[in-house]
Amino acid sequence: MASKTIPTLVAHRGYPAHYPENTLRGIQAAVEAGVRWFECDVQLSRDRVPFLFHDDTLERTTGDPRRIMDLTAAELAGVDVGEAERFGPQYAGTPPTPLAYLAAWLGKQEGVQAFVEVKAESLEHFGHRPVVQQVMEAVRPVLDRCVIISFDAPCLKLARQLGAGPVGWALEDASPATAKTAAEFKPEYLFVSDRLFDAAHAALKGKWQWAVYQTQDPQRALQLTEQGADLVETNAIGEMLAALGPKHP
């Protein structure tokens, strides 16, 4: 596929088109497919251990309605996140991934970088400082290769105070208030949905990089890049890398 502008792809929650989302297994598969950037989500257990989870409950990926923050790390270790509803028994016995385990694995990878999203539910439940402190402690050995991201701007400001490098703010709208906040604290990355990208890109001007989530369509990825996106997230990283060619950044 020929284009003057090839997008930098980001593996959204690992490789959820073919593997359970937000698991070390899926992230490993994405890296094996050739990606250099991946994104994962973080919630805290009852005893404040960061795990890779997008939702605040286990229901969507396991069928268990309990909340993650009501279970200890030891209890979560016994949960199967192999997404049986989507994959049947293929990934049965897959345990949740503690953020510290992911960081230890990342430290052994060459040229791989992570966007680590701190989720609002944990921030609301435990408070900003305890959550951000625990996340920062888990990723500190590989902090030079991790970008802390969140929909919560105060979380990112605190992460900077605690030693984070670049941060990424995920936008919920393109309002004047949002533009003002972005201009004040100047995140290095802005994350935005495909639906919101055009409006946000027009309304928010700055030196940040734009990351758009998410598409499985190579042509759409190229279009987004030509319109100003710097990074494009996808659930189907192997297929997108193959479609966009070996010269992918």
DRENPA-3360 file (N, C-alpha, C; in nm, 2 decimals, always signed):
BEGIN
1 = MASKTIPT = +0.09/-0.12/+0.00/+0.00/+0.00/+0.00/+0.09/+0.12/+0.00 ~ +0.08/+0.21/-0.10/+0.16/+0.32/-0.11/+0.10/+0.44/-0.05 ~ +0.18/+0.52/+0.03/+0.13/+0.64/+0.08/+0.26/+0.72/+0.13 ~ +0.25/+0.85/+0.12/+0.36/+0.94/+0.16/+0.36/+0.94/+0.31 ~ +0.25/+0.92/+0.38/+0.24/+0.93/+0.52/+0.19/+0.80/+0.58 ~ +0.28/+0.72/+0.64/+0.24/+0.60/+0.71/+0.22/+0.62/+0.86 ~ +0.11/+0.58/+0.91/+0.09/+0.60/+1.05/+0.17/+0.52/+1.15 ~ +0.20/+0.57/+1.26/+0.26/+0.49/+1.37/+0.15/+0.43/+1.44;
9 = LVAHRGYP = +0.15/+0.29/+1.44/+0.04/+0.22/+1.50/+0.07/+0.19/+1.64 ~ -0.04/+0.18/+1.72/-0.03/+0.15/+1.86/-0.13/+0.03/+1.89 ~ -0.08/-0.07/+1.95/-0.16/-0.19/+1.98/-0.25/-0.16/+2.10 ~ -0.38/-0.14/+2.07/-0.48/-0.10/+2.17/-0.52/-0.22/+2.26 ~ -0.49/-0.21/+2.39/-0.51/-0.32/+2.48/-0.44/-0.45/+2.44 ~ -0.33/-0.44/+2.37/-0.26/-0.56/+2.33/-0.30/-0.60/+2.19 ~ -0.36/-0.72/+2.17/-0.40/-0.77/+2.04/-0.54/-0.83/+2.06 ~ -0.64/-0.75/+2.10/-0.77/-0.81/+2.13/-0.85/-0.87/+2.02;
17 = AHYPENTL = -0.81/-0.85/+1.89/-0.87/-0.92/+1.78/-0.85/-1.07/+1.79 ~ -0.74/-1.11/+1.86/-0.71/-1.25/+1.86/-0.67/-1.31/+2.00 ~ -0.66/-1.22/+2.10/-0.61/-1.26/+2.23/-0.69/-1.18/+2.33 ~ -0.70/-1.23/+2.46/-0.77/-1.16/+2.56/-0.71/-1.02/+2.58 ~ -0.79/-0.92/+2.60/-0.74/-0.78/+2.61/-0.67/-0.76/+2.74 ~ -0.58/-0.66/+2.74/-0.51/-0.62/+2.86/-0.44/-0.74/+2.93 ~ -0.39/-0.83/+2.86/-0.31/-0.94/+2.92/-0.17/-0.94/+2.86 ~ -0.08/-0.99/+2.94/+0.06/-1.00/+2.90/+0.07/-1.08/+2.77;
25 = RGIQAAVE = -0.01/-1.19/+2.77/-0.01/-1.28/+2.65/-0.05/-1.20/+2.53 ~ -0.15/-1.12/+2.53/-0.19/-1.04/+2.42/-0.09/-0.93/+2.38 ~ -0.03/-0.87/+2.48/+0.07/-0.77/+2.45/+0.20/-0.83/+2.39 ~ +0.24/-0.95/+2.44/+0.35/-1.02/+2.38/+0.32/-1.05/+2.23 ~ +0.20/-1.10/+2.20/+0.17/-1.13/+2.07/+0.17/-1.01/+1.98 ~ +0.13/-0.89/+2.03/+0.14/-0.77/+1.95/+0.28/-0.73/+1.92 ~ +0.37/-0.74/+2.02/+0.51/-0.71/+1.99/+0.57/-0.81/+1.90 ~ +0.54/-0.94/+1.91/+0.59/-1.04/+1.82/+0.54/-1.01/+1.67;
33 = AGVRWFEC = +0.42/-0.95/+1.66/+0.37/-0.91/+1.53/+0.45/-0.79/+1.47 ~ +0.52/-0.72/+1.55/+0.61/-0.61/+1.50/+0.58/-0.47/+1.55 ~ +0.48/-0.46/+1.64/+0.45/-0.32/+1.69/+0.56/-0.27/+1.79 ~ +0.57/-0.14/+1.79/+0.67/-0.08/+1.89/+0.60/-0.01/+2.00 ~ +0.47/+0.02/+1.99/+0.40/+0.09/+2.09/+0.27/+0.01/+2.12 ~ +0.24/+0.00/+2.25/+0.12/-0.06/+2.29/+0.05/+0.02/+2.40 ~ -0.08/+0.01/+2.42/-0.15/+0.08/+2.52/-0.22/-0.02/+2.61 ~ -0.22/+0.00/+2.74/-0.29/-0.08/+2.84/-0.36/+0.00/+2.94;
41 = DVQLSRDR = -0.46/-0.06/+3.01/-0.54/+0.01/+3.11/-0.51/-0.04/+3.25 ~ -0.52/+0.04/+3.35/-0.49/+0.00/+3.49/-0.60/+0.03/+3.59 ~ -0.64/-0.07/+3.66/-0.73/-0.05/+3.78/-0.65/-0.11/+3.90 ~ -0.69/-0.07/+4.02/-0.63/-0.12/+4.14/-0.72/-0.22/+4.22 ~ -0.65/-0.32/+4.27/-0.72/-0.42/+4.36/-0.75/-0.35/+4.49 ~ -0.82/-0.42/+4.58/-0.86/-0.37/+4.71/-0.74/-0.33/+4.79 ~ -0.63/-0.41/+4.78/-0.51/-0.38/+4.85/-0.41/-0.30/+4.77 ~ -0.47/-0.23/+4.67/-0.40/-0.12/+4.59/-0.28/-0.17/+4.51;
49 = VPFLFHDD = -0.30/-0.29/+4.45/-0.20/-0.34/+4.35/-0.26/-0.31/+4.21 ~ -0.18/-0.24/+4.13/-0.23/-0.21/+3.99/-0.23/-0.34/+3.90 ~ -0.34/-0.36/+3.84/-0.36/-0.47/+3.74/-0.40/-0.41/+3.61 ~ -0.38/-0.49/+3.50/-0.43/-0.45/+3.37/-0.57/-0.48/+3.35 ~ -0.66/-0.38/+3.36/-0.80/-0.40/+3.34/-0.86/-0.27/+3.28 ~ -0.95/-0.28/+3.19/-1.02/-0.16/+3.14/-1.14/-0.12/+3.23 ~ -1.22/-0.22/+3.25/-1.35/-0.19/+3.33/-1.32/-0.20/+3.48 ~ -1.41/-0.15/+3.56/-1.40/-0.16/+3.70/-1.46/-0.29/+3.76;
57 = TLERTTGD = -1.53/-0.36/+3.67/-1.58/-0.49/+3.71/-1.52/-0.60/+3.62 ~ -1.54/-0.72/+3.66/-1.49/-0.84/+3.59/-1.59/-0.89/+3.48 ~ -1.71/-0.83/+3.48/-1.82/-0.89/+3.41/-1.80/-0.91/+3.26 ~ -1.75/-0.81/+3.19/-1.75/-0.81/+3.05/-1.65/-0.92/+3.00 ~ -1.53/-0.93/+3.07/-1.43/-1.03/+3.02/-1.43/-1.16/+3.09 ~ -1.50/-1.17/+3.21/-1.50/-1.30/+3.28/-1.64/-1.35/+3.31 ~ -1.74/-1.26/+3.30/-1.88/-1.30/+3.35/-1.90/-1.29/+3.50 ~ -1.80/-1.25/+3.57/-1.81/-1.23/+3.71/-1.84/-1.08/+3.74;
65 = PRRIMDLT = -1.96/-1.05/+3.81/-2.00/-0.91/+3.83/-1.92/-0.83/+3.93 ~ -1.83/-0.90/+4.01/-1.76/-0.83/+4.11/-1.67/-0.72/+4.06 ~ -1.65/-0.62/+4.15/-1.57/-0.50/+4.12/-1.42/-0.54/+4.15 ~ -1.33/-0.49/+4.07/-1.19/-0.52/+4.09/-1.14/-0.46/+4.22 ~ -1.18/-0.34/+4.25/-1.14/-0.28/+4.37/-1.19/-0.34/+4.50 ~ -1.28/-0.44/+4.49/-1.34/-0.51/+4.60/-1.26/-0.64/+4.63 ~ -1.17/-0.68/+4.54/-1.10/-0.80/+4.55/-0.95/-0.77/+4.58 ~ -0.89/-0.86/+4.66/-0.74/-0.84/+4.68/-0.66/-0.89/+4.56;
73 = AAELAGVD = -0.54/-0.86/+4.56/-0.45/-0.91/+4.45/-0.45/-1.06/+4.45 ~ -0.45/-1.13/+4.57/-0.45/-1.27/+4.57/-0.58/-1.33/+4.52 ~ -0.69/-1.26/+4.54/-0.81/-1.31/+4.49/-0.82/-1.29/+4.33 ~ -0.77/-1.18/+4.29/-0.76/-1.15/+4.14/-0.67/-1.25/+4.07 ~ -0.57/-1.30/+4.14/-0.48/-1.39/+4.08/-0.55/-1.52/+4.04 ~ -0.66/-1.55/+4.11/-0.73/-1.68/+4.08/-0.84/-1.66/+3.97 ~ -0.85/-1.54/+3.92/-0.96/-1.51/+3.82/-0.90/-1.55/+3.68 ~ -0.99/-1.61/+3.60/-0.95/-1.64/+3.46/-1.00/-1.53/+3.37;
81 = VGEAERFG = -0.91/-1.46/+3.30/-0.95/-1.35/+3.21/-0.93/-1.39/+3.06 ~ -0.94/-1.52/+3.04/-0.92/-1.57/+2.90/-1.04/-1.54/+2.81 ~ -1.14/-1.47/+2.85/-1.25/-1.42/+2.77/-1.32/-1.54/+2.70 ~ -1.37/-1.63/+2.78/-1.43/-1.76/+2.72/-1.55/-1.73/+2.63 ~ -1.62/-1.62/+2.66/-1.73/-1.58/+2.57/-1.69/-1.55/+2.43 ~ -1.57/-1.50/+2.41/-1.52/-1.47/+2.28/-1.43/-1.58/+2.22 ~ -1.35/-1.64/+2.31/-1.25/-1.73/+2.26/-1.27/-1.88/+2.30 ~ -1.38/-1.91/+2.37/-1.40/-2.04/+2.41/-1.29/-2.08/+2.51;
89 = PQYAGTPP = -1.25/-2.21/+2.50/-1.14/-2.26/+2.60/-1.00/-2.22/+2.55 ~ -0.98/-2.15/+2.44/-0.85/-2.13/+2.38/-0.75/-2.07/+2.48 ~ -0.80/-1.98/+2.56/-0.70/-1.91/+2.65/-0.75/-1.93/+2.80 ~ -0.81/-2.04/+2.82/-0.86/-2.07/+2.96/-0.74/-2.08/+3.05 ~ -0.76/-2.02/+3.17/-0.65/-2.02/+3.27/-0.56/-1.90/+3.26 ~ -0.59/-1.80/+3.18/-0.51/-1.68/+3.17/-0.53/-1.59/+3.29 ~ -0.43/-1.56/+3.37/-0.45/-1.48/+3.49/-0.44/-1.33/+3.45 ~ -0.50/-1.25/+3.54/-0.48/-1.10/+3.52/-0.34/-1.07/+3.53;
97 = TPLAYLAA = -0.30/-0.96/+3.47/-0.16/-0.92/+3.46/-0.13/-0.80/+3.56 ~ -0.05/-0.82/+3.66/-0.02/-0.71/+3.75/+0.07/-0.61/+3.67 ~ +0.06/-0.49/+3.69/+0.13/-0.39/+3.62/+0.28/-0.41/+3.64 ~ +0.32/-0.45/+3.76/+0.47/-0.47/+3.79/+0.52/-0.58/+3.70 ~ +0.44/-0.69/+3.68/+0.48/-0.80/+3.59/+0.51/-0.75/+3.45 ~ +0.41/-0.66/+3.40/+0.43/-0.61/+3.27/+0.55/-0.52/+3.26 ~ +0.58/-0.44/+3.36/+0.70/-0.36/+3.36/+0.83/-0.44/+3.36 ~ +0.83/-0.55/+3.43/+0.95/-0.64/+3.43/+0.97/-0.70/+3.29;
105 = WLGKQEGV = +0.86/-0.74/+3.23/+0.87/-0.79/+3.09/+0.92/-0.68/+2.99 ~ +0.86/-0.56/+3.01/+0.89/-0.45/+2.92/+1.04/-0.42/+2.93 ~ +1.10/-0.43/+3.05/+1.24/-0.40/+3.07/+1.33/-0.49/+2.99 ~ +1.28/-0.60/+2.94/+1.36/-0.70/+2.86/+1.34/-0.68/+2.71 ~ +1.25/-0.59/+2.67/+1.22/-0.57/+2.53/+1.30/-0.46/+2.48 ~ +1.35/-0.47/+2.35/+1.42/-0.36/+2.29/+1.33/-0.28/+2.20 ~ +1.33/-0.15/+2.23/+1.26/-0.05/+2.15/+1.11/-0.06/+2.16 ~ +1.06/-0.11/+2.27/+0.91/-0.12/+2.29/+0.87/-0.02/+2.39;
113 = QAFVEVKA = +0.76/+0.05/+2.37/+0.72/+0.16/+2.46/+0.57/+0.14/+2.49 ~ +0.53/+0.19/+2.61/+0.39/+0.16/+2.65/+0.32/+0.29/+2.69 ~ +0.19/+0.30/+2.65/+0.10/+0.40/+2.71/+0.03/+0.33/+2.82 ~ +0.03/+0.38/+2.94/-0.03/+0.32/+3.06/-0.14/+0.41/+3.10 ~ -0.27/+0.37/+3.08/-0.38/+0.45/+3.11/-0.43/+0.42/+3.26 ~ -0.44/+0.53/+3.34/-0.49/+0.52/+3.47/-0.64/+0.55/+3.46 ~ -0.72/+0.45/+3.51/-0.87/+0.46/+3.49/-0.94/+0.54/+3.60 ~ -1.04/+0.61/+3.56/-1.11/+0.70/+3.65/-1.18/+0.63/+3.77;
121 = ESLEHFGH = -1.22/+0.51/+3.75/-1.29/+0.44/+3.86/-1.20/+0.42/+3.98 ~ -1.08/+0.38/+3.95/-0.98/+0.36/+4.06/-0.95/+0.50/+4.13 ~ -0.93/+0.60/+4.05/-0.90/+0.73/+4.10/-1.02/+0.78/+4.19 ~ -1.14/+0.75/+4.15/-1.25/+0.79/+4.23/-1.26/+0.71/+4.36 ~ -1.23/+0.58/+4.35/-1.25/+0.49/+4.47/-1.14/+0.51/+4.57 ~ -1.01/+0.53/+4.53/-0.90/+0.53/+4.62/-0.85/+0.67/+4.64 ~ -0.88/+0.76/+4.55/-0.81/+0.90/+4.56/-0.70/+0.90/+4.46 ~ -0.66/+1.02/+4.42/-0.56/+1.04/+4.32/-0.42/+1.00/+4.36;
129 = RPVVQQVM = -0.38/+1.05/+4.48/-0.24/+1.02/+4.52/-0.21/+0.88/+4.54 ~ -0.30/+0.80/+4.61/-0.26/+0.66/+4.63/-0.26/+0.58/+4.50 ~ -0.34/+0.61/+4.41/-0.34/+0.54/+4.28/-0.22/+0.58/+4.20 ~ -0.20/+0.71/+4.18/-0.08/+0.75/+4.10/+0.05/+0.70/+4.16 ~ +0.06/+0.71/+4.29/+0.18/+0.66/+4.36/+0.21/+0.51/+4.33 ~ +0.10/+0.43/+4.33/+0.12/+0.29/+4.31/+0.15/+0.26/+4.16 ~ +0.09/+0.33/+4.07/+0.12/+0.31/+3.93/+0.26/+0.35/+3.90 ~ +0.31/+0.47/+3.96/+0.44/+0.51/+3.93/+0.54/+0.42/+3.99;
137 = EAVRPVLD = +0.51/+0.36/+4.11/+0.61/+0.27/+4.17/+0.62/+0.14/+4.08 ~ +0.51/+0.10/+4.03/+0.52/-0.02/+3.94/+0.60/+0.00/+3.82 ~ +0.59/+0.11/+3.75/+0.65/+0.14/+3.62/+0.79/+0.21/+3.64 ~ +0.83/+0.25/+3.76/+0.95/+0.33/+3.77/+1.07/+0.26/+3.71 ~ +1.09/+0.13/+3.72/+1.21/+0.07/+3.65/+1.21/+0.09/+3.50 ~ +1.10/+0.11/+3.44/+1.09/+0.14/+3.29/+1.02/+0.27/+3.26 ~ +1.03/+0.36/+3.35/+0.96/+0.49/+3.33/+1.01/+0.56/+3.20 ~ +1.13/+0.54/+3.16/+1.17/+0.60/+3.04/+1.10/+0.55/+2.91;
145 = RCVIISFD = +1.03/+0.44/+2.93/+0.96/+0.38/+2.82/+0.81/+0.37/+2.84 ~ +0.76/+0.44/+2.94/+0.62/+0.45/+2.97/+0.57/+0.59/+2.97 ~ +0.45/+0.61/+2.90/+0.38/+0.73/+2.90/+0.26/+0.71/+2.98 ~ +0.24/+0.79/+3.09/+0.12/+0.78/+3.17/+0.01/+0.86/+3.10 ~ -0.11/+0.79/+3.08/-0.22/+0.86/+3.02/-0.34/+0.85/+3.11 ~ -0.44/+0.94/+3.09/-0.57/+0.93/+3.16/-0.66/+1.03/+3.10 ~ -0.79/+1.01/+3.13/-0.89/+1.11/+3.10/-0.90/+1.21/+3.21 ~ -0.82/+1.19/+3.32/-0.83/+1.28/+3.43/-0.70/+1.37/+3.43;
153 = APCLKLAR = -0.72/+1.49/+3.41/-0.60/+1.58/+3.40/-0.53/+1.60/+3.53 ~ -0.60/+1.61/+3.65/-0.53/+1.62/+3.78/-0.44/+1.50/+3.80 ~ -0.48/+1.38/+3.76/-0.40/+1.26/+3.77/-0.27/+1.28/+3.70 ~ -0.27/+1.33/+3.58/-0.15/+1.35/+3.50/-0.06/+1.46/+3.56 ~ -0.12/+1.56/+3.61/-0.04/+1.67/+3.68/+0.04/+1.61/+3.80 ~ -0.03/+1.52/+3.87/+0.03/+1.46/+3.99/+0.14/+1.36/+3.94 ~ +0.11/+1.29/+3.84/+0.22/+1.19/+3.78/+0.34/+1.27/+3.75 ~ +0.33/+1.39/+3.69/+0.45/+1.47/+3.66/+0.52/+1.51/+3.79;
161 = QLGAGPVG = +0.44/+1.54/+3.89/+0.51/+1.58/+4.02/+0.58/+1.46/+4.08 ~ +0.54/+1.34/+4.05/+0.60/+1.22/+4.11/+0.71/+1.16/+4.01 ~ +0.74/+1.24/+3.91/+0.85/+1.19/+3.83/+0.82/+1.14/+3.69 ~ +0.70/+1.15/+3.65/+0.67/+1.10/+3.51/+0.73/+1.19/+3.41 ~ +0.76/+1.13/+3.29/+0.81/+1.20/+3.18/+0.69/+1.25/+3.10 ~ +0.69/+1.22/+2.97/+0.57/+1.26/+2.89/+0.44/+1.20/+2.94 ~ +0.33/+1.27/+2.93/+0.20/+1.23/+2.97/+0.10/+1.25/+2.85 ~ -0.01/+1.17/+2.86/-0.11/+1.18/+2.75/-0.25/+1.20/+2.81;
169 = WALEDASP = -0.31/+1.31/+2.77/-0.45/+1.33/+2.82/-0.55/+1.28/+2.71 ~ -0.64/+1.20/+2.76/-0.75/+1.15/+2.68/-0.87/+1.25/+2.69 ~ -0.92/+1.29/+2.57/-1.02/+1.40/+2.57/-1.16/+1.34/+2.57 ~ -1.25/+1.40/+2.64/-1.39/+1.37/+2.63/-1.47/+1.46/+2.54 ~ -1.42/+1.58/+2.51/-1.48/+1.68/+2.42/-1.38/+1.77/+2.37 ~ -1.43/+1.86/+2.29/-1.34/+1.96/+2.23/-1.38/+2.10/+2.26 ~ -1.43/+2.12/+2.39/-1.49/+2.24/+2.43/-1.38/+2.35/+2.46 ~ -1.42/+2.48/+2.47/-1.32/+2.58/+2.51/-1.25/+2.55/+2.64;
177 = ATAKTAAE = -1.33/+2.49/+2.74/-1.27/+2.46/+2.87/-1.16/+2.35/+2.85 ~ -1.19/+2.25/+2.77/-1.09/+2.15/+2.74/-0.96/+2.21/+2.67 ~ -0.98/+2.30/+2.58/-0.87/+2.36/+2.51/-0.79/+2.44/+2.61 ~ -0.86/+2.51/+2.70/-0.79/+2.59/+2.80/-0.70/+2.51/+2.89 ~ -0.76/+2.39/+2.94/-0.68/+2.30/+3.02/-0.56/+2.25/+2.95 ~ -0.58/+2.21/+2.83/-0.47/+2.15/+2.75/-0.36/+2.26/+2.73 ~ -0.40/+2.38/+2.71/-0.30/+2.49/+2.69/-0.22/+2.52/+2.82 ~ -0.29/+2.50/+2.93/-0.23/+2.53/+3.06/-0.12/+2.42/+3.10;
185 = FKPEYLFV = -0.16/+2.30/+3.09/-0.06/+2.20/+3.14/+0.02/+2.12/+3.03 ~ -0.02/+2.15/+2.91/+0.07/+2.10/+2.79/+0.11/+1.96/+2.80 ~ +0.01/+1.87/+2.79/+0.05/+1.72/+2.78/+0.13/+1.70/+2.65 ~ +0.21/+1.60/+2.65/+0.29/+1.57/+2.53/+0.21/+1.50/+2.43 ~ +0.10/+1.43/+2.47/+0.01/+1.36/+2.38/-0.13/+1.39/+2.41 ~ -0.21/+1.40/+2.31/-0.36/+1.41/+2.33/-0.42/+1.28/+2.26 ~ -0.50/+1.21/+2.34/-0.57/+1.10/+2.29/-0.72/+1.13/+2.26 ~ -0.77/+1.09/+2.15/-0.91/+1.12/+2.11/-0.97/+1.01/+2.03;
193 = SDRLFDAA = -1.10/+1.00/+2.04/-1.17/+0.90/+1.96/-1.17/+0.94/+1.82 ~ -1.19/+0.84/+1.73/-1.20/+0.86/+1.59/-1.31/+0.96/+1.56 ~ -1.42/+0.94/+1.63/-1.54/+1.03/+1.61/-1.51/+1.17/+1.65 ~ -1.43/+1.20/+1.75/-1.40/+1.33/+1.80/-1.28/+1.40/+1.73 ~ -1.20/+1.32/+1.66/-1.07/+1.37/+1.62/-1.08/+1.50/+1.54 ~ -1.17/+1.51/+1.44/-1.17/+1.63/+1.35/-1.20/+1.75/+1.43 ~ -1.30/+1.75/+1.52/-1.33/+1.87/+1.60/-1.22/+1.90/+1.70 ~ -1.16/+1.80/+1.76/-1.06/+1.83/+1.86/-0.93/+1.88/+1.79;
201 = HAALKGKW = -0.90/+1.83/+1.68/-0.78/+1.87/+1.61/-0.79/+2.02/+1.56 ~ -0.91/+2.06/+1.53/-0.94/+2.19/+1.49/-0.94/+2.29/+1.60 ~ -0.99/+2.24/+1.72/-1.01/+2.33/+1.83/-0.88/+2.35/+1.92 ~ -0.80/+2.24/+1.93/-0.69/+2.24/+2.03/-0.56/+2.25/+1.95 ~ -0.49/+2.36/+1.97/-0.36/+2.39/+1.90/-0.25/+2.39/+2.00 ~ -0.15/+2.30/+1.97/-0.03/+2.30/+2.06/+0.07/+2.21/+2.00 ~ +0.18/+2.18/+2.08/+0.29/+2.10/+2.03/+0.28/+1.95/+2.06 ~ +0.16/+1.91/+2.12/+0.14/+1.77/+2.15/+0.13/+1.69/+2.02;
209 = QWAVYQTQ = +0.14/+1.56/+2.05/+0.12/+1.46/+1.94/-0.03/+1.41/+1.96 ~ -0.09/+1.38/+1.85/-0.23/+1.33/+1.85/-0.23/+1.18/+1.83 ~ -0.30/+1.11/+1.92/-0.32/+0.97/+1.91/-0.47/+0.94/+1.90 ~ -0.51/+0.87/+1.80/-0.65/+0.84/+1.77/-0.68/+0.70/+1.80 ~ -0.79/+0.67/+1.87/-0.84/+0.53/+1.90/-0.98/+0.52/+1.84 ~ -1.01/+0.40/+1.79/-0.92/+0.30/+1.73/-0.99/+0.25/+1.60 ~ -0.91/+0.20/+1.51/-0.96/+0.15/+1.38/-0.89/+0.03/+1.34 ~ -0.96/-0.06/+1.27/-0.91/-0.18/+1.21/-0.90/-0.16/+1.06;
217 = DPQRALQL = -0.92/-0.04/+1.01/-0.93/-0.01/+0.86/-0.80/+0.06/+0.82 ~ -0.71/-0.01/+0.74/-0.59/+0.06/+0.70/-0.61/+0.19/+0.63 ~ -0.71/+0.19/+0.54/-0.73/+0.32/+0.47/-0.77/+0.43/+0.57 ~ -0.85/+0.40/+0.67/-0.89/+0.50/+0.77/-0.77/+0.55/+0.85 ~ -0.68/+0.45/+0.88/-0.55/+0.49/+0.95/-0.47/+0.59/+0.87 ~ -0.46/+0.56/+0.74/-0.39/+0.65/+0.65/-0.46/+0.79/+0.64 ~ -0.59/+0.79/+0.63/-0.66/+0.91/+0.63/-0.64/+0.99/+0.75 ~ -0.65/+0.93/+0.87/-0.63/+1.00/+1.00/-0.49/+1.06/+1.00;
225 = TEQGADLV = -0.39/+0.99/+0.95/-0.26/+1.04/+0.96/-0.24/+1.16/+0.87 ~ -0.30/+1.15/+0.75/-0.29/+1.27/+0.66/-0.37/+1.39/+0.71 ~ -0.46/+1.36/+0.80/-0.54/+1.47/+0.86/-0.47/+1.53/+0.99 ~ -0.36/+1.47/+1.03/-0.29/+1.52/+1.14/-0.26/+1.43/+1.26 ~ -0.31/+1.31/+1.26/-0.29/+1.21/+1.36/-0.14/+1.16/+1.36 ~ -0.08/+1.16/+1.47/+0.06/+1.11/+1.48/+0.06/+0.96/+1.51 ~ -0.03/+0.91/+1.59/-0.04/+0.77/+1.62/-0.19/+0.72/+1.60 ~ -0.20/+0.60/+1.56/-0.34/+0.54/+1.55/-0.34/+0.41/+1.62;
233 = ETNAIGEM = -0.44/+0.39/+1.71/-0.45/+0.27/+1.79/-0.54/+0.17/+1.71 ~ -0.51/+0.04/+1.73/-0.59/-0.06/+1.66/-0.60/-0.19/+1.75 ~ -0.71/-0.26/+1.73/-0.73/-0.39/+1.80/-0.66/-0.50/+1.72 ~ -0.64/-0.48/+1.59/-0.59/-0.58/+1.50/-0.45/-0.55/+1.45 ~ -0.36/-0.54/+1.54/-0.23/-0.49/+1.51/-0.15/-0.57/+1.40 ~ -0.16/-0.70/+1.40/-0.09/-0.78/+1.30/-0.14/-0.75/+1.16 ~ -0.28/-0.75/+1.15/-0.34/-0.73/+1.02/-0.30/-0.58/+0.97 ~ -0.31/-0.49/+1.06/-0.28/-0.35/+1.02/-0.13/-0.33/+0.98;
241 = LAALGPKH = -0.04/-0.39/+1.05/+0.10/-0.39/+1.02/+0.12/-0.45/+0.88 ~ +0.06/-0.56/+0.85/+0.08/-0.63/+0.73/+0.02/-0.54/+0.61 ~ -0.09/-0.48/+0.64/-0.16/-0.40/+0.53/-0.08/-0.27/+0.50 ~ -0.02/-0.22/+0.60/+0.05/-0.09/+0.58/+0.20/-0.10/+0.54 ~ +0.25/-0.23/+0.54/+0.38/-0.25/+0.48/+0.49/-0.26/+0.58 ~ +0.61/-0.31/+0.54/+0.72/-0.33/+0.63/+0.79/-0.21/+0.68 ~ +0.76/-0.09/+0.61/+0.83/+0.03/+0.65/+0.76/+0.11/+0.76 ~ +0.67/+0.04/+0.83/+0.60/+0.10/+0.94/+0.69/+0.15/+1.04;
249 = P = +0.68/+0.28/+1.10/+0.77/+0.33/+1.19/+0.78/+0.24/+1.32;
% end
